[in-house]
Amino acid sequence: MSDLLQRLRGRGWRVTSQRRVVAEVLDGDHVHLTADEVHARAALLLPEISRATVYNTLGELVSLGEVVEVSADGRAKRYDPNAHRPHQHLVCSGCGTIRDVHPAGDPLADLPAMERYGFAVASAEVTYRGLCPECVAKA
């Protein structure tokens, strides 16, 4: 059973066949699929699943805090199931590939007090950008 599916069952989430398939598609490390990609993969497992069901399920998973929406440079939103594992993102500026990374240090601690301007900072999002090996090879 997927980690996401286990968490959802632990919360008492009603697991229908459609919801199960969406959770299974989102399972794994470095998963950052668009809603259309989730639908295409889910349809391979459950051909009758509708696009609306996928979008509604993704919206519900985001509302529950079990999946995070990731936007990169105005591209389509992607869905990251690693909502409970602290990480940052590495984004290819060529093809848009997104990878989870775990840099050393705490981005909150790295912000000096004089640069906080009195804000009670609660979180930080760091995105590393560059070219993936495939895009470097094409250049």
N, C-alpha and C positions, 0 to 999 in steps of 0.2 A: 504494500500500500504506500502511496506517495506521502511525503512529509506534510504537504498541504492538506491532503485528504484526511490524514490523521488528526491534524489540528482542527479541521472543520468538524469532524465527527466528535472530537473532544468538546467542542462548543455546543454540540447538540444540533448542528446544522442539518436540515433535512436533505439527505443525499438521494437525489433522483438520478436516473441514468444519464440525463443531460448534464447535470452538475458534476457528476462523477467524471465524465469524459473531459469536461473543461478542466477540472482539477488535475487529471492525469496528464493532459497536454501541457499544463504549466509546470509539471514536476521536473526538477533537476537543477543543476548549477548553471549559471550563466544563461538562464532562460529570460529573454526579453522580447516576447512576440507581440506583434500588433494584433488587434482584435480580428482582422481578416485572416491573419496567419493562424490564430487560435481556431477560428471557424473552419478553415481548410483542413487542419489536422484533426479536429474533432469530427468532421464529416467523414473522414476516412475510417474512424472507429464507430461512428453512429450516423449513418447517411441521412437520417431524417432530422437531425438537429438543425434548427433554424439560426440564421444570423442574429435575429432578435433575441433568441434565448442566450446565445453566446454573449452579446452585448449586455443584456440584463444581468447575467451571472457575473461577468467581469465587474460591472458596476456595484453589485452586491459585495463581491470579494474586496473591492477597494473600500467600500463603506465600513466593512467589518475590520479593516486594517490587516487583512491577510495577504493582500496583494498591493503593490505600490505602482502607481502610474509613473512612468519615466518619459520625459520629453527630451529630445536631443535636436537642437538646431531647427526647430520648426517642422521636423518630420512627424510622422504619425506617432501617437502615443503608443508606448510599449508597456507591457505588464510584467512586473518583476515579483515572483512568488517568495523571494527571500526577504520578506518584510520584517522578520524577527531576528535576522543576522546582520549586525552592523557592517556596512561596507560602503564603498564609493563606486563610481563608474568610470570606466575607460571607454571612450567613444572614438570610433574611426571617423574622421572628418571626410573620408572618401565614400565609403559604402554604408556607414551608419551602424556597423556592428557595435554591440555593447557588451562589455565584459565586466564582471564583478571583480573588484580589487580590494585588498585589505592592507592599506598602508599603515606603517608604524606611526604611532602618535595619535593625538586627539585634536581634531581640527578646532574644537571649542577652546581648548587650552592654548592653541597656537595664536589665537586672536588676542593681542595685548589689550589690557584694560583701557588704555587711552584711545584705542580704536573702536571701542564698544559704544561710545557716546551715550552712556547711561542705559543702554538697552539691557534687559535681562535676557541674554541670549540662551535659547533652549535647544537649538539644533543647528547643524551646519550641513550643507550639501556641497561636496567637492566633486567636480567632474574633470577628469583628465582627458585631453584631446590629442589626437595624433593620427597616424596612418597605421592600419593593421598590416601584417606581413604581405597579404595578397595585394593590397593597394600599393604598397611600396614596390612590389615586384612589377606591377603594371606601369609604374612611373618611369 
